[in-house]
């Protein structure tokens, strides 16, 4: 299915962007990016996203030896290092070699933790159904929910105990238990779309925290869906031209829209 053939109003990427900062949705829709993402964290994100998508390959032919797993991870790491400029050619076109090199070094430092956490997960029999399902993951399928007119591409779809289940990859830190609240909402959007696509109730999703090698299953609750519907309404307002309140968060200094994001807030935005 082609995105061009879809009467598309909202993309799941808009939801992820909204959870970071609603104004990013406003500016991105108006193509007002004024500087490239020539920073280490951006390249790290791309690399770790690609690594997370390839986690199912690491689960195949499981060996109980940690050295074997570490060698597998290192092999995939080297593979991605060579392929990253091709897969994400437009994203890193203006990124310097030194930035890419630093990002690769940072991710390389994560290999030990990834190995340890994956070995712990693989040796727990409770995880066997999930691991088997991940080995048959459909990578990056295009989903479209005609009722809400939302499209999106999860990292993958698996059949977990016979139920279609979306998988997303997150490249930041992982929580001690469960998944982050924003990740839960991001996952909830995909479950709601998948319910329309597969015409069956879907209450679970999977988050791969690729920086650490943690894979978490999460149950999607009714309140998660309520919040998704509320965000969906807000995004529609933004698409219609509404400028939301400006957030002041640590990530602001590294935002590609920083120079055009006025600190002053309009009266209307306070009622958003």
BELMOTA-V932302 format. One record per residue. NEAR is the number of other C-alpha atoms within 12 Angstrom. Layout:
{{NEAR} {NEAR}}
This chain:
{{12} {14} {18} {9} {10} {19} {17} {21} {28} {36} {34} {37} {28} {35} {39} {34} {26} {36} {27} {25} {32} {34} {41} {36} {38} {32} {31} {25} {26} {19} {14} {19} {20} {16} {17} {22} {26} {24} {27} {26} {27} {30} {38} {35} {31} {36} {44} {38} {35} {38} {42} {42} {37} {33} {40} {37} {26} {32} {35} {20} {16} {24} {19} {19} {18} {23} {17} {20} {32} {29} {19} {31} {38} {25} {20} {28} {33} {21} {20} {29} {29} {17} {17} {30} {23} {14} {18} {22} {14} {14} {22} {26} {19} {19} {25} {19} {17} {15} {22} {31} {22} {23} {28} {32} {21} {23} {38} {29} {18} {30} {32} {24} {24} {37} {34} {24} {27} {38} {32} {22} {25} {32} {19} {15} {13} {13} {22} {18} {20} {34} {36} {24} {28} {40} {26} {23} {32} {25} {26} {23} {26} {27} {34} {34} {29} {21} {17} {27} {23} {36} {36} {39} {34} {40} {37} {39} {40} {34} {27} {27} {16} {16} {22} {33} {43} {48} {45} {48} {45} {39} {31} {28} {22} {26} {19} {11} {13} {22} {30} {23} {25} {26} {38} {38} {39} {45} {48} {41} {49} {50} {48} {42} {40} {40} {27} {23} {28} {22} {15} {16} {19} {35} {29} {37} {43} {43} {47} {46} {39} {40} {38} {37} {42} {36} {39} {35} {31} {31} {26} {32} {23} {18} {15} {27} {25} {17} {24} {36} {22} {19} {31} {32} {23} {30} {36} {30} {23} {31} {26} {17} {19} {27} {33} {33} {26} {29} {26} {19} {12} {10} {16} {21} {14} {18} {30} {24} {28} {25} {16} {22} {28} {18} {16} {16} {19} {15} {13} {14} {20} {14} {12} {22}}
